[in-house]
Amino acid sequence: MNCNTQNAKIASITEKTLIVGIDVGSETHYARAFDWRNYEYSKKPLEFSNTEAGFQMFKAWMEELAEKHGKDVVLPGMEPTGHYWFALGKFLQDNGMRPVHVNPHHVKKSKELDDNNPNKNDRKDPKTIAALVNEGRFSYPYIPTGIYAEIRSLSNLRFQTQEELTRLKNRIARWFSIYFPEYKDVYGDMKAVSGRMVLKTAPLPEDIVKLGAEGVNRIWRDAKLRGAGMKRAKTLVSAAEHSVGGREAPEVARMELRNLLKDMDVYEERMEGLLEKLEEKLQEIPYIDKLMEMKGIGLVTVSGFIAEVGDIERFENPKQLQKLAGYAIVANDSGKHNGESRISRRGRKRLRYTLYEAAISLIGKNAEFREIYEYYRTRKDNPLKKMQSVVAIACKVIRVFYAILKKGVDYDPQKLMRDIHRPQERAA
């Protein structure tokens, strides 16, 4: 039986279960305890701090109530309010309890049922959370441990570093638009090594003009840089001579660009280190090498997938992964109205983004996936739009990854291509 269905969750709550609703805060938490009939055992909410002493007091409080009322199982429920629940959730898990989450949106909509009042307070929210848990309207959070916790943390750092790099690129592009808009005509890529070498010495167009073509070329020769010579130097100096960029506050402009370029070097070096560490840690996961053999799949995709999914053994089928990624299909039908279906977008957004990027990469580089993509778009029955086809490919990536990691099978292009031929085979 699937333990994630609402019936299974309700069945897991018996007369011997103590349901504890917890309102999580940044420094202080509040808890109330109930039985399976929503009868409250706590006379007033327990207030405890986000410290070891507070957690031990909370544990002793639950154990006392459980012993007093003959309860064998404690089921703590809480809202996943940012990162504030991490420490408490880990403490409960380490002490033999399995904390569960309720949807904050459900709490917001349900708390008016008792008094028809939208007030939010520390006494009201724990009761609403406990009632939702009692109805089976909760989910089991996944707290990774061991190698999976390390990979998730490394992946989070990689995402944060990538965001900083993107932010820096946008600020550098803004600087060029103001002070040296012609630079992009010489270098299409701001990451060009030869261009950055010159900018560190001569940030503004007037500085490049003073250097001249010989001075620019000398910078490259001293660095023993290949692929850049006098022709490129003359092009850069010519662009600087005819620049229409602003000339106000030149000292501040030079300082700004040099700081941005330094920050760019720091974050690029950090990104390289993170990718090397991720590659090292991924070797400890079984069958990772089989995923990396797929054309169009690289380190970033695999690390992002493992970081968000964790241990593949906790999933019973690929549909659970599809739901986790927010790619579950949602119908829009009512009476005679048949609306267009869409994806739920309820799940881990980084996993959804990783799978989308993987689908785009496979469509561009992998012949089998590209052919399936074209089949989805051009098939006679129910052809899909471009974005719908990309989502379908992302869902197929889920199934392929699941089969490889779960069973240890090799990637088989021929087996993948059978999805195209099945309708014709049925017709025959």
ABEGO torsion letter per residue (X at the ends): XBAABAAAAAAABBAABBBBBBBBBAABBBBBBBBAAGBBABABBBBBBBBAAAAAAAAAAAAAAAAAAGBABBBBBBBBBEAAAAAAAAAAAAAGBBBBBBBAAAAAAAAAAAAGBABBBAAAAAAAAAAAAAAGBBBBBBBBBEAAAAAAAAAAAAAAAAAAAAAAAAAAAAAAAAABAAAAAABABAABAAAAAAAAABABAAAAAAAEAAAAAAAAAAAGBBGBBAAAAAAAAAAAAABABBABGAAAAAAAAAAAAAAAAAAAAAAAAAAAAAAAAAAABBGAAAAAABBGBBAAAAAAAAAAAEBAAABABAAAAAAAAGABBBBBBBEABBBBBBBAGBEBAAAAAAAAAAAAAAAAABAAAAAAAAAAAABABGBBBAAAAAAAAAAAAAAAAAAAAAAGBBBBAAAAAAAAAAAAAAAX
